[in-house]
Amino acid sequence: MVSPFFAIGNVVVGNNITARARAMAWYMEKSLHGFQTITDGCAFEIDNVIHKKSNRKLTAEALVEAYTPSKAESLRFGSLFKERDIEFGTIRQDDELTVIAKTKNGIITGKELENMTAKQVATHIRNTFPSVSVVNKFEFEIKSICTSATCHGSANYKFQIGDEKVTTKMRSYRDNECQAETMNGDELQSLTNEYLPSETFLDSLHETPYSVERAKTYLFRKILKPSEYKKNYLTSWKNSQAFPGCTVESARLLRECSLSQFTFQTHDQMKSWEREQKYLINKYGQSYETFFTNDDGTINYQLMIDSIDTAIRAGNRNFKSTIKKHKYYNAARDYEEHPEFQCLLMVRANLDIRYGRKLVTGKNDSSEE
């Protein structure tokens, strides 16, 4: 309908079709109290969806604040199947753990349970927004029903049934095993060739959200694309033997703190927090994690995201402004480098030499071109 390769295209119709789907995604997320919304889907808790109070008007402001402590004032939460006697549980079928629903007519599982839930989702959304016509234009599909979810940022997640993984998605991080490095004194030392950055982080977050293990420096392998080669030719590839199609490596370090999950009050506030975070990462290899490091070196992740969310909702333009000031206190004392930051810098320096970005002129001397 809309393409530069078509003789005739109608951008107005195309935009309306897209807007309809986006509007539906919004109504879906808000009525289900959903999270991790991406394009046309979201995750939600079956026993924690939003129900209208009979004497209260459902407003957009109340829905946006549904996750805050004041939510109980204007919203009511309950089961998606609040009018039906259904009990959820798990059983093992064909050596796999499966979610089941016990009803007065027997046990429901598999596709039958997913289809029943999808129909109830459609009914619930239409009942929540009875005067909105777009909610009648779509049908729903349940991908899977799980017992737990671990979320990071706005689009990274891991769903499980019991202790068994169903699916993991972490944007910018692949599922392939990587080579992890660490520092042994002043020398680099290989830790393992089977490091899974996203899996390791999400597993730790799931098991101990108040003491999450720190990420390791790892080598990320990718195919060098012509566009990247052309764009960064002078700064990265001019003196390298690598060319488009070659497998090249870069040093990476997973960032535990993501600002994408927070709801900012204004665009200016968001940009201000992003500038502060970028400054901290460039200087210390980490951002707000430095303020929430436990004595054993782990991160109190839950406290970190709760504190940042509170600061953002209070209108603060950065985290530094929330730190209590004292005439003998300097906020810089709280800033510490990521424990793997020096390792990251050394691995990057070695890669710069490998790809000709630095010319080695002596044992302890190097110069940049």
Secondary structure, 3 states (H helix, E strand, C coil): CCCCCCCCCCHHHHHHHHHHHHHHHHHHHHHHCCEEEECCEEECCCCCEEECCCCCCCCHHHHHCCCCHHHHHCCEEECCCCCCCCEEEEEEECCEEEEEEEECCEEEEHHHHHHHHHHHHHHHHHHHCCCCHHHHCCCCCCCCCCCEEEEECCCEEEEEECCEEEEEECCCCCCCCEEEEEEECCEEEEEEEEECHHHHHHHHHHHCCCCECCCCEEEEEEECCHHHHHHCHHHHHCCCCCCCCCEEEEEECCCCCCHHHCCCCCHHHHHHHHHHHHHHHHHHCCCHHHHHECCCCCECHHHHHHHHHHHHHCCCCCCHHHCCCCCCCCHHHHCCCCCCHHHHHHHHHHHHHHCCCEEEEECCEEEEC
